[in-house]
Amino acid sequence: MAATEQSFNEIEYVVGDIIQAIDLIKEEVRHMNERKDSVVASIENIAAISQQSAAAAEEVTASTEEQMRALATVSDSAEVLTDASELLTERMNRFKV
């Protein structure tokens, strides 16, 4: 009977150790989940910033293209004005005495 009681006491002791180990594991898993949530939130923030940066880059590209078209128009207009000025100068020279 004493051997049986000793066996049960040992089992109880081992089960107590197992319960403590499980509690420690549960706590570590809880901490890991908290850290995981923090990492996921950081990744989501990085993704949002990346999307904003991409959108801003697209806007800059569109603005640059628009400015290039405007400069081409100004250049064309300047060329037309130069031609008109040369023609006007040529015609005015006809009237010089």
C-alpha positions as CSV (number, residue, x, y, z in Angstrom):
1,M,0.0,0.0,0.0
2,A,2.8,2.4,0.8
3,A,4.3,1.8,-2.7
4,T,1.0,2.6,-4.3
5,E,0.7,5.8,-2.3
6,Q,4.2,6.7,-3.2
7,S,3.5,6.1,-6.9
8,F,0.4,8.3,-6.7
9,N,2.4,11.0,-4.9
10,E,5.0,10.9,-7.7
11,I,2.3,11.1,-10.3
12,E,0.8,14.0,-8.5
13,Y,4.2,15.7,-8.4
14,V,4.8,15.1,-12.1
15,V,1.3,16.3,-13.0
16,G,2.0,19.5,-11.0
17,D,5.2,20.0,-12.9
18,I,3.4,19.4,-16.2
19,I,0.7,21.9,-15.2
20,Q,3.3,24.5,-14.4
21,A,5.0,23.9,-17.8
22,I,1.7,24.2,-19.6
23,D,1.0,27.5,-17.8
24,L,4.4,28.8,-18.8
25,I,3.8,27.7,-22.4
26,K,0.4,29.4,-22.4
27,E,2.0,32.6,-21.2
28,E,4.7,32.5,-23.9
29,V,2.0,31.8,-26.5
30,R,0.0,34.8,-25.3
31,H,3.2,37.0,-25.5
32,M,3.9,35.7,-29.0
33,N,0.3,36.5,-30.1
34,E,0.7,40.0,-28.8
35,R,4.0,40.4,-30.6
36,K,2.4,38.9,-33.8
37,D,-0.4,41.4,-33.6
38,S,2.2,44.2,-33.3
39,V,4.2,42.9,-36.3
40,V,1.0,42.5,-38.4
41,A,0.0,46.1,-37.5
42,S,3.5,47.4,-38.5
43,I,3.4,45.5,-41.8
44,E,-0.1,46.9,-42.5
45,N,1.3,50.4,-41.8
46,I,4.2,49.9,-44.1
47,A,1.9,48.6,-46.8
48,A,-0.3,51.7,-46.4
49,I,2.7,54.0,-46.6
50,S,4.0,52.2,-49.7
51,Q,0.6,52.6,-51.4
52,Q,0.6,56.3,-50.6
53,S,4.1,56.6,-51.9
54,A,3.2,54.9,-55.1
55,A,0.1,57.1,-55.5
56,A,2.2,60.2,-54.9
57,A,4.8,59.0,-57.5
58,E,2.0,58.5,-60.0
59,E,0.7,62.0,-59.4
60,V,4.3,63.4,-59.8
61,T,4.6,61.5,-63.0
62,A,1.3,62.8,-64.3
63,S,2.2,66.4,-63.3
64,T,5.6,66.1,-65.0
65,E,4.0,64.8,-68.2
66,E,1.5,67.7,-68.1
67,Q,4.3,70.2,-67.6
68,M,6.2,68.6,-70.5
69,R,3.2,69.0,-72.8
70,A,2.8,72.6,-71.6
71,L,6.4,73.3,-72.4
72,A,6.1,71.8,-75.8
73,T,3.1,74.0,-76.4
74,V,5.0,77.1,-75.3
75,S,8.0,76.1,-77.5
76,D,5.6,75.7,-80.5
77,S,4.1,79.1,-79.8
78,A,7.5,80.7,-79.4
79,E,8.5,79.2,-82.8
80,V,5.3,80.5,-84.4
81,L,6.0,84.0,-82.9
82,T,9.6,83.9,-84.1
83,D,8.4,83.1,-87.6
84,A,5.8,85.8,-87.4
85,S,8.4,88.3,-86.1
86,E,10.7,87.5,-89.0
87,L,8.0,87.8,-91.5
88,L,6.9,91.2,-90.0
89,T,10.5,92.4,-90.0
90,E,10.9,91.3,-93.6
91,R,7.7,93.2,-94.6
92,M,8.7,96.3,-92.7
93,N,12.0,96.4,-94.5
94,R,10.2,96.8,-97.8
95,F,8.8,100.1,-96.6
96,K,12.2,101.6,-95.7
97,V,13.4,104.4,-97.8
